[in-house]
Amino acid sequence: MPGSGREEEREDGRRRRHAVPRADQGVWEPPPGRLDPVAVVEAQNRSRIADLVALRVGRMAQSPFAFLRGAALVMAHDLAMTPDTGLDVQVCGDAHLANFGIFASPERALLFDVDDFDETDVGPWEWDVKRLCASAAVLSRHRGHPAPAQRAAAAAAASSYRSWMGRYASMGELDLWYSRVDVDAAARVIGAGAGRTARSEARAEVRAGAASARRDTAAAVLPKLAALAPDGSTRIVDHPPLVTHEGVDPHHELLHGVLAGYLASLEEDRRAVVGRFEVADFARKVVGVGSVGTGCYLALLLDETGRPLLLQVKEADRSALDQAGGAAHVPGRHRGPGAEGRRVVDGQRRMQAASDPFLGWAHAGGTDFHVRQLRDMRASIDPGSMSAGALADYAALCGWVLARGHARSTGAAGAARIAGYLGSSDAFDQALGSFAVAYADQTEADHAALVTAVRAGRLPAFTG
C-alpha cells in the first residue's frame, strides 16, 4: 500500500529521542584535549602548494566567518564529540551560508542549491545542520546584529530544515527525487520576514544573482579570460595570484592524464561532446578559502570554431568528515585510485536537484581529482550584506535546500526517521540556536588564536 511503513519509521525517529534528547543537540563545550585549531591549520598547510599557504591563512584571518569557512576540518573534529542519532545521509560536509548559490540545470532553468561538494560524504545529518546554523550565528554577529538576531538566524535554518524534512517524508519517491528550489521560490523566501525596504533589497539580490548567472557563460567570459598569444594560440590571461601559469608547465603531462581519465568517467554521450574539443591551455587557479593551496587548475578547451569549454580540475582528498572519524561505512563504495574524486561526484549527484552534465573524476600521478564546468551560468548571493531579518530568511532558505538534499539522498523512509526525531515543536530549533551561539563563541576564539599566531610569526599570511 502506498505510504505504508512511514509511521513506523517516524516512530523509530521518535524513539531515538530517548538516547539523544533534542535538548542535548544544543550543547557545545570544548572537550578536554580538544585539538588546537591553529595546529590543525598548520598540519593542512604542509600538504598545500607552498606559495599559496600565506594566501590561505590571510583569507581565514579576515573574520570569524572566513575562519569558519576555511576550518571545516576543525569543526568536523568538534562535531565528532557531539551526539547524533545514528541516522546517516549524504552530507555536504561544508554546509555554511556561503556554500549555496544559483546555477543552471542542463535544461538551463535557474536553481538554488548547495554549491561546493569537496567535503561531501555519508554521515550524520546533524553535522550539516549544526555547521549551517553556526555559520548563520557567526555571520549575523560579524554583521553587528544583536544577540537575539544571531540566535534567530540559526533557529530559522533549523526550523526550516525540520518543517521541510517533514514534508519530504510524506512524498512519493519520484516526487522527492524531482523536487527542486528555483530562483523564484528563493526570491519568495528571502526577505519574507524583513521590513519592506530590506525585503526589496534582499529580493533584488536574488534577481541580480539570476541575471548574473544568465550572463556567466564560457563564451561570454572568454574575451576577459583569454587572449591570442603571439604564436596565434589562445592562452588564459594571468591574474596572479588567483590565476597564473606559474608552476603549471611541470604538470602538463599530469593534467592531460587527468583529462583522459575524466573522459572515461563520463557517460558515452557526454564523452562524445567533450571529445570534440581540443585543449588550448592550462592555468593554476585559486578558489574558496579552505581549498586554497590544493591543486586546482583551469583547463581551456576549444571546439573547431573556437568556442570554449572551461573545466575546473580540482584535487580531491579525504573528506573532513572521514578524517574526523564521522564518515559511515558504505557497502560497495568505490575504493582505490579515483575514489575521492568519485566520492565528490557521486555525493553531488545525490544531493543536487540537477548537476553539471559534465561532472566527472579521474586519477593521475597518484592523486585523485574531480572535474566540472567553470563559468556555466553560476552566481552567488551575498548574505554578508543582508539585514538581520533578511539574513534569517536566507538561513531558512538554505535550511530548506539542505533538507531537500538530505531527503533526496536517503529517500522518503530515511526522511521520515529524521522527521520523527525532529517532531513538530520548536524544541530542535531552539536547541540548534543555543548550539550555534555557543559555537560562534568558539569560532571567535579560534579566529583570535589564528590572528595571534600570524602576529607572532607562527603562520605566514598574505592579505593584499
C-alpha positions as CSV (number, residue, x, y, z in Angstrom):
1,M,0.0,0.0,0.0
2,P,1.5,3.4,-1.0
3,G,3.0,5.2,2.0
4,S,2.9,2.1,4.3
5,G,5.6,1.9,6.9
6,R,6.2,5.7,7.1
7,E,4.5,5.9,10.5
8,E,6.7,3.1,11.7
9,E,9.8,5.0,10.5
10,R,8.6,8.2,12.2
11,E,8.1,6.3,15.4
12,D,11.6,4.9,15.0
13,G,12.8,8.5,14.9
14,R,10.8,9.5,17.9
15,R,12.3,6.6,19.9
16,R,15.8,8.0,19.2
17,R,15.0,11.0,21.4
18,H,15.4,8.7,24.4
19,A,19.1,8.1,23.6
20,V,19.7,11.6,22.2
21,P,17.3,14.1,23.6
22,R,16.8,17.1,21.3
23,A,18.0,19.4,24.0
24,D,21.3,17.6,24.0
25,Q,21.9,18.8,20.4
26,G,22.1,22.3,21.8
27,V,25.1,21.8,24.0
28,W,28.6,22.8,22.9
29,E,31.5,22.9,25.3
30,P,35.1,22.3,24.2
31,P,36.0,18.9,25.4
32,P,39.2,18.2,27.4
33,G,42.1,17.7,25.0
34,R,40.4,19.5,22.1
35,L,42.7,19.8,19.1
36,D,44.5,23.2,18.8
37,P,42.8,24.8,15.8
38,V,46.0,26.5,14.7
39,A,47.8,23.2,14.7
40,V,45.0,21.7,12.5
41,V,45.5,24.6,10.0
42,E,49.3,24.1,10.2
43,A,49.0,20.4,9.5
44,Q,46.8,21.0,6.5
45,N,49.3,23.7,5.2
46,R,52.1,21.1,5.0
47,S,50.2,19.3,2.1
48,R,49.3,22.6,0.3
49,I,51.2,24.4,-2.5
50,A,53.8,26.2,-0.5
51,D,53.5,29.6,-2.2
52,L,49.7,29.7,-1.6
53,V,49.8,28.9,2.2
54,A,50.1,32.6,3.1
55,L,47.1,33.4,0.9
56,R,45.0,30.7,2.6
57,V,45.9,31.9,6.1
58,G,45.3,35.5,5.1
59,R,41.8,34.7,3.8
60,M,41.0,32.8,7.0
61,A,42.3,35.6,9.2
62,Q,39.9,38.2,7.7
63,S,37.0,37.5,10.0
64,P,35.5,34.7,12.2
65,F,33.1,33.8,9.3
66,A,36.1,33.5,7.0
67,F,37.8,31.3,9.5
68,L,34.7,29.1,9.9
69,R,34.6,28.7,6.1
70,G,38.2,27.6,6.0
71,A,38.1,25.4,9.1
72,A,35.8,22.5,8.0
73,L,38.2,20.0,9.5
74,V,38.4,21.9,12.8
75,M,34.6,21.8,13.1
76,A,34.5,18.2,11.9
77,H,36.7,17.2,14.8
78,D,34.5,19.2,17.2
79,L,31.3,17.7,15.8
80,A,32.7,14.2,16.3
81,M,32.4,14.9,20.0
82,T,28.7,15.8,19.9
83,P,25.7,13.5,20.0
84,D,24.0,12.2,16.9
85,T,21.0,9.9,16.2
86,G,22.8,7.3,14.1
87,L,20.8,8.3,11.0
88,D,23.2,8.8,8.1
89,V,22.6,10.7,4.9
90,Q,24.7,12.1,2.1
91,V,26.0,15.2,3.8
92,C,27.5,18.3,2.1
93,G,30.2,18.3,4.8
94,D,30.7,22.0,4.4
95,A,27.2,23.5,4.9
96,H,27.7,27.1,5.6
97,L,25.8,30.1,4.3
98,A,28.3,31.0,1.6
99,N,28.2,27.5,0.1
100,F,24.8,27.9,-1.6
101,G,24.1,29.6,-4.9
102,I,22.4,29.9,-8.2
103,F,23.2,27.7,-11.1
104,A,21.6,26.4,-14.3
105,S,20.2,22.9,-14.8
106,P,21.1,21.1,-18.0
107,E,17.8,22.5,-19.3
108,R,19.1,26.0,-18.4
109,A,16.5,26.5,-15.6
110,L,18.0,28.6,-12.7
111,L,18.0,26.7,-9.4
112,F,19.2,27.5,-5.9
113,D,21.2,24.7,-4.3
114,V,24.4,23.7,-2.5
115,D,27.3,24.8,-4.5
116,D,30.5,23.0,-3.4
117,F,30.9,19.4,-2.6
118,D,34.6,18.9,-1.8
119,E,33.8,17.6,1.7
120,T,30.7,15.5,0.8
121,D,30.4,12.1,2.4
122,V,27.9,9.8,4.1
123,G,27.5,10.6,7.8
124,P,25.3,12.1,10.5
125,W,22.7,14.6,9.2
126,E,23.2,16.7,12.3
127,W,26.7,17.7,11.3
128,D,25.5,19.6,8.2
129,V,22.7,21.3,10.2
130,K,24.9,22.3,13.0
131,R,27.5,23.8,10.7
132,L,24.8,25.7,8.8
133,C,23.3,27.1,12.0
134,A,26.7,28.0,13.4
135,S,27.5,29.9,10.2
136,A,24.3,31.9,10.5
137,A,25.1,32.9,14.0
138,V,28.8,33.7,13.2
139,L,27.8,35.8,10.1
140,S,25.0,37.6,12.0
141,R,27.4,38.5,14.7
142,H,30.0,39.7,12.2
143,R,27.3,41.9,10.7
144,G,26.8,43.5,14.1
145,H,23.3,42.1,14.6
146,P,22.2,41.9,18.3
147,A,22.4,38.6,20.2
148,P,18.7,37.7,19.7
149,A,19.1,38.2,16.0
150,Q,22.1,35.9,15.9
151,R,20.1,33.1,17.7
152,A,17.1,33.8,15.5
153,A,19.1,33.3,12.3
154,A,20.4,30.0,13.4
155,A,17.0,28.8,14.7
156,A,15.4,29.9,11.3
157,A,17.7,27.5,9.5
158,A,16.9,24.7,11.9
159,S,13.2,25.3,11.8
160,S,13.1,25.4,8.0
161,Y,15.1,22.1,7.9
162,R,12.7,20.5,10.3
163,S,9.5,21.6,8.6
164,W,10.7,20.7,5.1
165,M,12.0,17.3,6.2
166,G,8.5,16.6,7.5
167,R,7.1,17.4,4.1
168,Y,9.6,15.3,2.2
169,A,8.9,12.4,4.5
170,S,5.3,12.4,3.1
171,M,6.3,12.5,-0.5
172,G,6.5,9.6,-3.0
173,E,10.0,8.7,-4.0
174,L,9.8,10.2,-7.6
175,D,8.2,13.4,-6.3
176,L,11.1,13.7,-3.8
177,W,13.7,12.9,-6.4
178,Y,12.4,15.5,-8.8
179,S,11.8,18.3,-6.2
180,R,13.9,21.4,-6.6
181,V,14.1,25.0,-5.4
182,D,14.2,27.5,-8.3
183,V,15.2,31.2,-8.1
184,D,11.5,32.3,-8.0
185,A,11.0,30.2,-4.8
186,A,14.3,31.6,-3.4
187,A,13.1,35.1,-4.0
188,R,9.8,34.5,-2.2
189,V,11.6,33.1,0.8
190,I,14.4,35.7,1.1
191,G,13.1,38.9,2.7
192,A,9.8,37.4,3.8
193,G,10.5,38.2,7.5
194,A,12.1,41.5,6.9
195,G,10.7,45.0,6.6
196,R,9.6,46.3,3.2
197,T,12.9,48.0,2.3
198,A,15.1,45.1,3.5
199,R,12.7,42.7,1.7
200,S,13.0,44.6,-1.5
201,E,16.8,44.7,-1.2
202,A,17.1,41.0,-0.5
203,R,14.9,40.0,-3.4
204,A,16.8,42.4,-5.6
205,E,19.9,40.5,-4.6
206,V,18.3,37.2,-5.9
207,R,17.2,38.9,-9.1
208,A,20.7,40.3,-9.6
209,G,22.2,36.9,-9.0
210,A,19.9,35.3,-11.5
211,A,20.8,37.9,-14.1
212,S,24.5,37.4,-13.4
213,A,24.1,33.7,-13.8
214,R,22.4,34.1,-17.2
215,R,25.4,36.2,-18.4
216,D,28.0,33.9,-16.9
217,T,28.8,31.5,-19.7
218,A,32.1,30.3,-21.0
219,A,31.5,32.1,-24.3
220,A,30.6,35.4,-22.6
221,V,33.7,35.5,-20.4
222,L,36.2,34.2,-22.9
223,P,37.3,37.7,-24.1
224,K,38.2,38.6,-20.5
225,L,39.7,35.2,-19.6
226,A,41.9,34.5,-22.6
227,A,43.8,36.3,-25.4
228,L,45.7,35.5,-28.5
229,A,49.3,34.7,-28.0
230,P,52.0,35.9,-30.5
231,D,52.1,32.4,-32.0
232,G,48.3,32.6,-32.7
233,S,47.2,30.3,-30.0
234,T,44.6,31.2,-27.4
235,R,46.0,31.5,-23.9
236,I,44.5,32.1,-20.5
237,V,45.4,35.6,-19.2
238,D,47.3,35.6,-15.9
239,H,45.7,37.4,-12.9
240,P,48.2,36.5,-10.1
241,P,47.9,35.1,-7.6
242,L,44.4,33.9,-8.4
243,V,45.0,32.7,-12.0
244,T,48.6,32.1,-13.1
245,H,50.7,29.8,-15.3
246,E,53.4,29.8,-12.7
247,G,54.3,26.2,-11.8
248,V,51.9,24.7,-14.4
249,D,54.5,23.6,-17.0
250,P,55.8,20.6,-15.0
251,H,52.2,19.4,-14.6
252,H,51.1,19.5,-18.2
253,E,51.6,15.7,-18.7
254,L,49.7,15.1,-15.4
255,L,46.8,17.4,-16.5
256,H,46.5,15.7,-19.9
257,G,46.4,12.4,-18.0
258,V,43.6,13.8,-15.7
259,L,41.5,14.8,-18.7
260,A,42.0,11.4,-20.3
261,G,40.8,9.7,-17.1
262,Y,38.0,12.2,-16.8
263,L,36.7,11.4,-20.2
264,A,36.5,7.8,-19.3
265,S,34.3,8.7,-16.2
266,L,31.7,10.4,-18.4
267,E,28.6,8.7,-19.9
268,E,29.1,8.0,-23.6
269,D,27.0,10.9,-25.0
270,R,28.9,13.4,-22.8
271,R,32.2,11.9,-23.6
272,A,31.5,12.4,-27.3
273,V,30.7,16.1,-26.7
274,V,33.9,16.8,-24.7
275,G,35.9,14.7,-27.2
276,R,35.1,17.3,-29.9
277,F,37.2,19.9,-28.0
278,E,41.0,20.3,-28.0
279,V,43.0,21.6,-25.0
280,A,44.2,25.1,-25.6
281,D,45.8,25.9,-22.3
282,F,46.0,25.2,-18.6
283,A,46.5,27.6,-15.7
284,R,46.6,27.3,-11.9
285,K,43.5,28.7,-10.1
286,V,42.9,29.7,-6.5
287,V,39.3,29.1,-5.3
288,G,37.5,29.4,-2.0
289,V,39.0,29.8,1.5
290,G,39.7,26.3,2.9
291,S,40.6,24.9,-0.6
292,V,43.4,27.5,-1.2
293,G,46.6,25.7,-1.8
294,T,45.1,22.4,-3.0
295,G,45.8,21.5,-6.6
296,C,43.2,23.4,-8.7
297,Y,43.6,24.1,-12.4
298,L,41.6,25.8,-15.1
299,A,41.5,24.0,-18.5
300,L,40.6,25.9,-21.6
301,L,39.2,23.7,-24.4
302,L,38.1,25.0,-27.8
303,D,36.0,23.4,-30.4
304,E,36.8,23.7,-34.1
305,T,35.1,27.1,-34.3
306,G,37.0,28.5,-31.4
307,R,34.1,28.3,-28.9
308,P,35.2,27.4,-25.4
309,L,34.6,24.7,-22.8
310,L,36.0,25.7,-19.4
311,L,36.8,23.0,-16.9
312,Q,37.9,23.2,-13.3
313,V,40.2,20.4,-12.4
314,K,40.5,20.1,-8.6
315,E,42.4,17.8,-6.3
316,A,40.2,15.5,-4.2
317,D,41.5,14.5,-0.7
318,R,39.7,12.6,2.1
319,S,36.7,14.5,3.4
320,A,36.9,16.3,6.7
321,L,34.1,14.0,7.9
322,D,36.3,11.0,7.1
323,Q,39.4,12.5,8.7
324,A,37.5,13.2,11.9
325,G,36.1,9.7,12.0
326,G,32.5,10.5,11.2
327,A,32.1,9.0,7.8
328,A,29.8,6.0,7.6
329,H,30.9,2.7,6.2
330,V,29.0,2.3,2.9
331,P,28.9,-1.2,1.4
332,G,30.0,-1.2,-2.2
333,R,31.7,2.2,-2.0
334,H,34.4,2.6,-4.6
335,R,37.9,2.3,-3.1
336,G,41.3,2.7,-4.6
337,P,42.5,5.1,-7.4
338,G,39.9,7.7,-8.2
339,A,37.9,7.0,-5.0
340,E,38.0,10.6,-3.6
341,G,37.1,12.2,-6.9
342,R,34.3,9.8,-7.4
343,R,33.1,10.5,-3.8
344,V,32.7,14.2,-4.7
345,V,30.9,13.5,-8.0
346,D,28.6,10.8,-6.5
347,G,27.7,13.0,-3.5
348,Q,26.9,16.0,-5.7
349,R,24.6,13.9,-7.9
350,R,22.8,12.5,-4.9
351,M,22.2,15.9,-3.2
352,Q,21.8,18.4,-6.0
353,A,18.5,18.7,-7.8
354,A,20.3,18.9,-11.1
355,S,24.1,18.5,-11.5
356,D,26.5,19.6,-14.1
357,P,26.2,17.2,-17.0
358,F,30.0,17.2,-17.5
359,L,30.8,16.4,-13.9
360,G,33.5,13.7,-13.7
361,W,36.5,12.3,-11.9
362,A,40.0,11.0,-12.6
363,H,43.2,9.6,-11.0
364,A,46.6,10.6,-12.3
365,G,50.0,10.9,-10.8
366,G,49.0,9.2,-7.6
367,T,46.3,11.9,-7.0
368,D,42.5,11.9,-7.2
369,F,40.7,14.8,-9.0
370,H,37.1,15.9,-9.7
371,V,36.2,18.0,-12.8
372,R,33.3,20.2,-13.5
373,Q,32.5,23.1,-15.8
374,L,33.6,26.6,-14.8
375,R,31.6,29.7,-15.7
376,D,28.4,27.9,-16.7
377,M,25.5,30.1,-15.6
378,R,26.5,30.2,-11.9
379,A,26.2,33.0,-9.4
380,S,26.3,33.6,-5.6
381,I,24.1,35.6,-3.3
382,D,26.0,37.6,-0.7
383,P,24.4,37.1,2.7
384,G,27.1,39.3,4.3
385,S,25.3,42.4,3.2
386,M,21.8,41.4,4.5
387,S,19.8,42.9,7.3
388,A,19.0,40.7,10.4
389,G,15.6,39.8,9.1
390,A,16.7,39.0,5.5
391,L,19.7,37.0,6.8
392,A,17.3,34.9,8.9
393,D,15.2,34.3,5.8
394,Y,18.3,33.4,3.8
395,A,19.3,30.9,6.5
396,A,15.8,29.4,6.3
397,L,16.2,29.1,2.5
398,C,19.5,27.3,3.0
399,G,17.8,25.0,5.6
400,W,15.1,24.1,3.1
401,V,17.7,23.3,0.4
402,L,19.8,21.2,2.9
403,A,16.7,19.2,3.9
404,R,15.9,18.5,0.3
405,G,19.4,17.3,-0.4
406,H,19.4,15.0,2.7
407,A,16.0,13.7,1.9
408,R,16.8,13.1,-1.7
409,S,19.9,11.1,-0.7
410,T,18.2,8.9,1.9
411,G,14.7,8.6,0.4
412,A,11.4,9.2,2.0
413,A,11.7,6.5,4.5
414,G,15.0,7.9,5.8
415,A,13.4,11.4,5.8
416,A,10.6,10.0,7.9
417,R,13.0,8.8,10.6
418,I,14.7,12.2,10.7
419,A,11.3,13.9,10.7
420,G,10.1,11.7,13.5
421,Y,13.1,12.6,15.6
422,L,12.7,16.4,14.9
423,G,9.0,16.4,15.7
424,S,6.5,19.3,15.2
425,S,7.5,21.5,18.1
426,D,10.4,24.0,18.1
427,A,12.4,22.0,20.6
428,F,15.1,21.2,18.0
429,D,15.1,24.7,16.6
430,Q,15.8,26.3,20.0
431,A,18.5,23.7,20.7
432,L,20.3,24.5,17.5
433,G,20.0,28.2,18.2
434,S,21.8,27.5,21.5
435,F,24.5,25.4,19.8
436,A,25.1,28.0,17.1
437,V,25.6,30.8,19.6
438,A,28.0,28.7,21.7
439,Y,29.9,27.6,18.6
440,A,30.0,31.2,17.4
441,D,31.9,32.0,20.6
442,Q,34.2,29.1,19.9
443,T,34.8,30.3,16.3
444,E,35.7,33.8,17.6
445,A,38.2,32.3,20.0
446,D,39.7,30.1,17.3
447,H,39.9,33.0,14.9
448,A,41.6,35.1,17.5
449,A,44.1,32.3,18.1
450,L,44.9,32.2,14.3
451,V,45.4,36.0,14.2
452,T,47.7,35.8,17.3
453,A,49.7,33.1,15.5
454,V,50.1,35.3,12.5
455,R,51.2,38.2,14.5
456,A,53.7,36.1,16.3
457,G,55.2,34.8,13.1
458,R,54.0,31.3,13.6
459,L,51.9,31.4,10.4
460,P,52.5,33.4,7.2
461,A,49.6,35.5,6.0
462,F,49.1,37.4,2.8
463,T,46.2,39.9,2.9
464,G,46.9,42.0,-0.2
